[in-house]
């Protein structure tokens, strides 16, 4: 069963296309910047509260690795739309 923080992250990731569309409709790149900021802030809290590599349950660990990867891809895409280069690793 997913934790509430995991559910929140999945939901926030799913909102990325809508944020991009809204930014385009309103000619406001700040919407993408704010979306990425909120996503990273939420992921940081998740990472602080939940172990990823130290998780004993393999299924949970694999899910969290995929979730972390998805967050990274969305942030990289969002920053790319803004013309901001991101490092490969942090």
Secondary structure in CASP SS format (residue, H / E / C, confidence):
PFRMAT SS
TARGET T0000
AUTHOR 0000-0000-0000
METHOD secondary structure of the structure
MODEL  1
X C 1.00
X C 1.00
X C 1.00
X H 1.00
X H 1.00
X H 1.00
X H 1.00
X H 1.00
X H 1.00
X H 1.00
X H 1.00
X H 1.00
X H 1.00
X H 1.00
X C 1.00
X H 1.00
X H 1.00
X H 1.00
X H 1.00
X H 1.00
X H 1.00
X H 1.00
X H 1.00
X H 1.00
X H 1.00
X C 1.00
X C 1.00
X C 1.00
X C 1.00
X H 1.00
X H 1.00
X H 1.00
X H 1.00
X H 1.00
X H 1.00
X H 1.00
X H 1.00
X H 1.00
X H 1.00
X H 1.00
X H 1.00
X H 1.00
X H 1.00
X H 1.00
X H 1.00
X H 1.00
X H 1.00
X H 1.00
X H 1.00
X C 1.00
X C 1.00
X C 1.00
X C 1.00
X C 1.00
X C 1.00
X C 1.00
X C 1.00
X H 1.00
X H 1.00
X H 1.00
X H 1.00
X H 1.00
X H 1.00
X H 1.00
X H 1.00
X H 1.00
X H 1.00
X H 1.00
X H 1.00
X H 1.00
X H 1.00
X H 1.00
X H 1.00
X H 1.00
X H 1.00
X H 1.00
X H 1.00
X H 1.00
X H 1.00
X H 1.00
X H 1.00
X C 1.00
X C 1.00
X C 1.00
X C 1.00
X C 1.00
X C 1.00
X C 1.00
X C 1.00
X C 1.00
END
